[in-house]
Each structure stands twice: as structure tokens, then as C-alpha cells.
Amino acid sequence: MSPTVRVKTLTIDGQAVGAREDQTIMQVARENNIFVPALCAIEGLTPVGACRLCIVEVKGVNKLLPACATRIEEGMEVTTNSERVANYRRTILEMLFSEGNHICSVCVSNGHCELQTLAKKLGMTHVRVPYRSTMRRVDASHERFIADPNRCILCTRCVRVCDEIEGAHTWDVMGRGINSRIITDLSQPWGDSDSCTSCGKCVNVCPTGALFEKGKAVSEMSKRQEFLPYLTLMREGKK
């Protein structure tokens, strides 16, 4: 018999809602059609709070909290779109744009990029911080796919889907701060990886087109992110 999960009540943007005690603020907000932006969070993968775009205000807490990784509490009062939150989100977006090759007008992902879509939705019109992007070598060694680290935003979706869903753990993060980057195995070319199964799940979850299929434009690739919750249920059913 499964343990009893209690229901808790809280308010989000003044709207009273009820939810299971094991749910996060983001899960509850989305169930109630309340928009909370995110680039690293995706249903079916463990939340890591990497992009911080889902930050919200919680009454009584001075700092902003990541909605994707914060469990709800009884009586919690959440604000998802205050002026303070909006300013922080725009600043975060600007820093993401400044740390890579994200010049939309000349990018092959133009019109098919979650980073670009959020920038439009959140009202980011320009980048106020200095660009710190360095040209990194594009890895085209894989027989089917290409990895362009210049478009990577370190959301770690590829790392988590490869580990948690596929079970290969081909991808990981190396370095710290501005020097952080996604690597395959022990920082070897993708095509030389012994662990990669060539399943394409990492490509399907990439929000910016940093991973894409050879011979296809980003607009031609089918993003099938809906398969993640299903595969998660399958995995849990085997336990």
C-alpha cells in the first residue's frame, strides 16, 4: 500500500489552489495554467534549478526561489510575476545571451529556439552586459548528430535525459563558471564515445539547437519532448 500523500493549500498570484505535498511550485502553477518560464525544467526529468528563470517570490522569504525545485508548503503565498521577478528574469536572459553565440538574426535556430521565444515573451529587447562568448569547436564527429557548444546554455537537459531515461550517461558538465561546458565521456569527440547509443533523446530535448541532426535544419527536426513523461512512467514501473 502506498503511503498517504497529504493535500496542502496555497495561493499563487492571489489564486487559491490545492496540491499534493510532494509537488513543486512550478508543477502546481502549470496545473492551474499559471505561466512560469523555464529552460532547464522539463517534465520527466529531475529538476536542477540551473537556468533560474523560474524564480518566484514567496511571502516571508527574502530571496527569490526556483519554482522548479521548491516544494510547496501549507499557506504559502507565491508571486510569479512581480516587477522584481521580471527584472531578474530579463537580466538572467541577457547573461545567457552574452555567454554564447546567440545572435538570432544569423542563427540557424532563429524561430525555433526556446531561448529566443522566452526573450520575446519576457520583453528582453537588448543585452546590457558585455558579450563574453568565445568561439568553441563544433563537434561533427558523430555519424548522425552535431554538437555546437556555442549555442549551449548549460541547461543540462541532455545530461539528465541521457542519464535518467537512456541510462548511458554519455554527457556531463566540465569546468566552473564561464568555463563550464558540456562534454561527452571524458571530454572526447562525440563520435568516439563508447557509451553513446545514438538514440537522439538529447537532441530532442535541446532548447536552443546546440545539438542537431546532420542534414536537417533545426526547423525540420521533430521535437518529441512528450515522450519523456511516458518513459519516466515506464522506468518507475520496473522498480
N, C-alpha and C positions, 0 to 999 in steps of 0.2 A: 504494500500500500504506500502510495506516495505521500510525503508529508504535506500537511495543510499549508497553503500559501495565503497569507492574510491580505486583505484589501486595505489600501490606505487612500485617504482623500487629500487633495492639494489643489492649489489654484495656479493656472498658467495664463498669464496676461489677463487676469481677472476672471477667467473661466474656471468654474469648479469642475474638477474631474476626479475620477476614481481609478485606481490601477493596482496591480499586484505589487507587493513589496519588493520583489526581485527585479522590477523594471527600472530602466534609466529615464531621466527626464526627456531625452530625445525620443525614446520609444513611445512614451505617453503622449508627447507633443504630436508626433506623426499620426498616432491613432486617432487624435482629435483634430486632424487637419490644420495643425499649427506649424508654420514653416520655421525650421531651424536649419541653417546652411551647414554643410559639411563636405569635406573632400576625402578625408581618411575613413570615415564611418560608412559602412555598407552592411546591409542586413545579411547575416550568415557568417560574418567574421567577427572575431574578438575585438572589442573597442580598445583603442590605444590612446586616443586624445592627441594625435600627432599634429593635426593641422590647426587646432584651436579655433576654427571658425565657428564652432557650435557653442562658444561661450555664452553664458546667460547670467543674469543677476538673480541671486536668491536673498530674500529679505533676511537681515541679520548676519549676513556673511559679507565681509569687506571685499574680498577678491572675487573675480569672475570665475565661474566654474564651467568645465566642459560638460555639455549636456549628454554627450555620448557615453561618458564614463562616470556619471554621478547618479547614484541610486536615489530614488525618491524617498521622502520622509513624510510622516503624518503632519499635516498642517503647513507644509512647505509652500511658500509664495514665490513663484518664479516669474521673471520678466524676460522675455526673449528678444525684445526689440526696442530698448531704450536708446536715447541719444548716446550714452556712454558705450553701450554694447555696439552700436552701429559704427562709432568712431574706431573702436578697437578692431572690429572686423575689417574695415577698409584698410587700416594700417597693416594688418596681417596679410591681406591680399597684396598690397603693394610690395611687401617684403618677399612674398612668394614670387611675384613677377620679376623683382630685381635680382633674384639669385639664379636665374636661368635664362634660356633663350626663349622668351615668351613675347615676341613682337608679333602680335596677332595678324597684322596686315600681310606678313610674309611667311606665316606659319602654315604648314600643310594641314594642321588640325583646326584651322580657322573655321568656325561654325559648327565644330563637332568636339568641343573641348569643355569639360565641366568647370575648369578654372575660369575660362572666358565667360561662360554663362553666369557664374556667380558674380564676377566682376560687374557685369551688366545689371544683374538683379540688385546688387548691393550699392550701386551708384558710384563705383570707382571709375573715375574718368581719366586719371593720370597717376604717374608714380612720382612721389615726392622724395623718395630716398635714392641715393646713388646706386647705379647698377653695378653689381659685383660678379656678374656672370663670367666664367672662364670657359673657353671652348674645350669640351671634352670629346674624346674619341668616340665616334659612333661604332657600335659593335654589330657588324653584319655577318658574323661568323656562323650563326645558326642557319641550318638549311631552310627553315620556314619563316623565321622572325628576325626583326631588327630591334635593337635597344639603343635609343638616343638619350643619353644621360642629360643632355642639355635641356630637355623638356620635362625632366623628372622633378617632382615636388616633394619627394620623400614621404608620400602618404603611407607607404608600406603595405598597400593593398596586395601587391604582387607577392611580397614576402609572406603575408598571412594566408593568402589563398593557396600558395604552393605548399605551405607547411600544414595548415589545418584541414584543407579539403583534399588536396592531391597527396599529401604525405611525403613529398620529395624533399622539401626544404632546400631547393636549389638557390633561392635568393636570400640575401641577408643585407644588413647595413654595416658599412665600414667607415670609421672616422668619426669625428665630432664636429659640431658647429658647421661653419661654412664648408668644411672639408668632408662632410658626410656624403656618402654616395651608396647606391645600391650595387651590390656585386653578385656574381654567380660563383657558387662554391668558394674556393679560396682565392677570389679575385682573378679568375682565369677567364678567357673568352667564353661566351655563351655556347658556342659551337663545340667547345672541348669539354663541356660538362658531362660527367658520368651519371649525374643524378637526374638531369632533366628528362622528363617523359614526353616532351613536345606536345603536351595536352592543350596548350593555348589558354588556360584559365587566367594566367597572369595578364595576357594581352586583353582578355575580355573585361577585366576589372580596372585597367589603367585609365585614369580620368583625363589625361592630357595627350594621349597618343605617344608617350615616350616609348611604349612597346607597341609594335605594329607588325602586320603580316607583309611579307615580301610580295611585291607585285600588285598590292592593293592600296588605294588611298584610304585614309582614315575614315572618310565618309562612306566607303564601300564595306567596311568591316562591320559585321553584325555584333553588337554589344549585347551579350546574353547574360546580364547580371542576375536575372531572375532565377538562374539555376542554383545560386548559392544557398538560399534557404532550403531548397529541396535536398541538396546534397548534405546539408547540415543535419536534417532530419534523418536521412539515411544512415549517416555516420553514427548519430546518437542511438538509433535503433539497434545497432550492432553491439552496443555496450552491454 
